[in-house]
Amino acid sequence: MISWFEIPVTDMDRAKKFYETVFQVPISINDFGGILMGWFPPAEDITAPGISGSLVQHDGEYIPSATHGTLVYFNSQSGDIDHELSRVEAAGGTIVKPKILISNEIGYMAVILDTEGNRIALYNK
């Protein structure tokens, strides 16, 4: 049912660098009349299944939060979130909840804070 997500940022260049470093994917920046959007690659261009979305910088409209709002889960591109977790702190983020096993049937997850103060999750089966 989900078709798109948007993650609020206050510094697009910093956020772009963080997400490109952690997930090893290119983010393309687009300016829509003062609304900056950093598009993740389309779902068909990445190795893990899922949807695509965007970083969004629009003062007053999109406000990062570590405690409020939806928690977006990113699939591991490598199949093991340890790879993404190993790049989080060097990219300026924080590991909030280290990798844990949800269950053998469901897989693993971790929660991190990006450079903008957003809480996001990592997932692999």
C-alpha positions in Angstrom: 0.0 0.0 0.0 2.9 2.4 0.5 4.1 4.1 -2.6 6.4 6.9 -1.5 8.0 8.4 1.7 9.6 11.7 2.5 12.2 12.3 5.2 12.6 15.9 6.5 16.0 17.5 6.4 17.4 20.9 7.4 20.7 20.6 5.5 20.3 18.8 2.2 24.0 18.5 1.4 24.7 17.0 4.8 21.7 14.6 4.6 22.6 13.6 1.0 26.2 12.7 2.1 24.9 10.7 5.1 22.4 8.6 3.1 24.8 8.1 0.2 27.5 6.9 2.6 25.3 4.6 4.8 23.3 3.0 1.9 25.9 3.3 -0.9 23.3 4.7 -3.3 23.2 7.9 -5.3 20.8 10.6 -4.2 19.7 13.1 -6.9 18.8 16.6 -5.8 15.9 18.4 -7.4 14.7 22.0 -6.7 10.9 22.5 -7.0 10.6 26.3 -6.5 12.4 26.3 -3.2 11.5 22.9 -2.1 14.6 20.7 -2.3 14.1 17.0 -2.8 16.8 14.4 -2.7 15.5 11.4 -4.5 16.5 7.9 -3.6 17.0 5.6 -6.6 13.8 4.1 -8.0 12.9 0.7 -6.4 13.7 -1.1 -9.7 17.3 0.2 -9.6 18.3 -1.2 -6.2 19.0 -4.8 -5.0 16.6 -4.9 -2.0 12.8 -4.9 -2.6 10.8 -1.9 -1.6 9.6 1.5 -2.6 11.4 4.8 -3.1 11.2 8.1 -1.5 12.9 11.4 -1.0 14.8 13.7 1.5 12.9 17.0 1.6 14.1 20.4 2.7 11.3 23.0 3.0 11.6 25.4 5.9 8.7 25.2 8.3 6.9 22.5 6.4 9.2 19.5 7.0 10.7 19.2 10.5 13.1 16.4 11.5 12.2 14.4 14.7 13.9 11.7 16.7 10.6 10.9 18.6 7.6 11.9 16.5 6.1 10.7 13.3 6.4 7.6 11.2 9.4 5.3 11.5 10.6 4.3 8.0 12.4 1.0 7.6 15.2 0.7 5.0 16.0 -2.7 3.6 19.7 -3.6 3.7 21.2 -3.4 0.2 23.7 -6.2 1.1 21.2 -8.4 2.9 22.8 -7.8 6.3 22.3 -4.5 8.2 25.7 -4.8 9.9 27.1 -3.3 6.7 24.9 -0.2 6.9 25.4 0.0 10.7 29.2 0.0 10.2 29.0 3.3 8.2 26.4 5.2 10.4 28.7 6.8 12.9 31.5 7.7 10.4 28.8 9.4 8.4 27.7 11.5 11.4 24.7 9.5 12.6 24.0 7.7 15.8 23.0 4.1 16.5 20.0 4.3 18.8 19.1 0.6 18.9 21.7 -1.9 17.8 20.9 -4.9 15.6 18.4 -7.2 17.2 16.6 -10.3 16.1 12.9 -9.7 15.8 12.2 -13.4 15.3 13.7 -16.1 13.0 10.7 -15.7 10.7 10.8 -12.0 10.5 14.5 -11.1 10.6 16.6 -8.3 12.1 16.3 -4.6 12.7 18.2 -1.6 14.2 17.3 2.0 14.7 19.6 5.0 13.9 19.4 8.8 14.0 20.5 10.5 10.8 22.5 13.7 10.7 19.2 15.7 10.7 17.9 14.2 13.9 15.5 11.7 12.2 14.9 8.3 13.6 15.0 5.6 10.9 15.2 1.9 11.0 17.3 -0.7 9.1 15.9 -4.2 8.3 17.0 -7.5 6.8 15.4 -10.9 6.7 
